[in-house]
Amino acid sequence: MVNRKKRGLVMVYTGNGKGKTTAALGLTVRAVGHGFSVYLIQFMKGSDTYGEIVALRKYLPGVTVEQFGLETFVNKANPSPEDKALAARGLARAREVVTAGEHDLVILDEVNVAVDFNLIPFEDLMALIRTKPTHVDLVLTGRYARPELVRQADLVSEVLEIKHHYEAGVPAREGIEF
C-alpha cells in the first residue's frame, strides 16, 4: 500500500457509451504503475475468460480480482435468486475490502447496474461510500448512476454513445467487448 496523505476520491464512470470498465482498467494500470494496491470487484460478471481478467491475472498479479455474477446476462424484469445472492455477496465483500483500508484503489465494476436491476439496495451502496477510509480511492462503474451518487462523487465521467458498431450488425468481438 502506498503511503498517501491526500484524501481518497469517489469516482463514477457512467453513461450509455462503451468504455466505462475500460476507463477503470486504465486507471488500474496507472495506479499499479505508481505502486498502488488495487482490488477489482465485478458485479453481474462471472466469466474468467474476459480479456481484462486474463490480462490482469497474467500481467498484473498484484491486482486482486473477484467476480460476483453468473456467466449469463441478468434478466432485469426477473433476476434469478442466484443473481441476487451473488450481488449481495459482492456488496458484502466490497464492504469488507473498502473498510479494511488495505488497498489504495477499489473498483466496483457494474455496481450501478446492479443497483438499477434491484440486485442490491442503493442505500447500502451509499452507506459503503460513507464508511470509506479517507485514503481509499473508490471507483463505481456502470450505466444508470443515480443523481444522489453523482452529487456525492468527487469525479463523474459520463461516457456518451454517439455511434456503436452494433447498429451496423457487428456482434460483440473478443478483445473489444470482452
Stockholm file with secondary structure:
# STOCKHOLM 1.0

chainA/1-178         MVNRKKRGLVMVYTGNGKGKTTAALGLTVRAVGHGFSVYLIQFMKGSDTYGEIVALRKYLPGVTVEQFGLETFVNKANPSPEDKALAARGLARAREVVTAGEHDLVILDEVNVAVDFNLIPFEDLMALIRTKPTHVDLVLTGRYARPELVRQADLVSEVLEIKHHYEAGVPAREGIEF
#=GR chainA/1-178 SS CCCCCSCCCEEEEESSSSCHHHHHHHHHHHHHHTTCCEEEEEESCCCTTSHHHHHHHHHCTTSEEEEESCSSCCCTTSCCHHHHHHHHHHHHHHHHHHHHTCCSEEEEETHHHHHHTTSSCHHHHHHHHHTCCTTCEEEEESSCCCHHHHHHCSEEEECCCSCCGGGGTCCCCTTTTC
#=GC SS_cons         CCCCCSCCCEEEEESSSSCHHHHHHHHHHHHHHTTCCEEEEEESCCCTTSHHHHHHHHHCTTSEEEEESCSSCCCTTSCCHHHHHHHHHHHHHHHHHHHHTCCSEEEEETHHHHHHTTSSCHHHHHHHHHTCCTTCEEEEESSCCCHHHHHHCSEEEECCCSCCGGGGTCCCCTTTTC
//
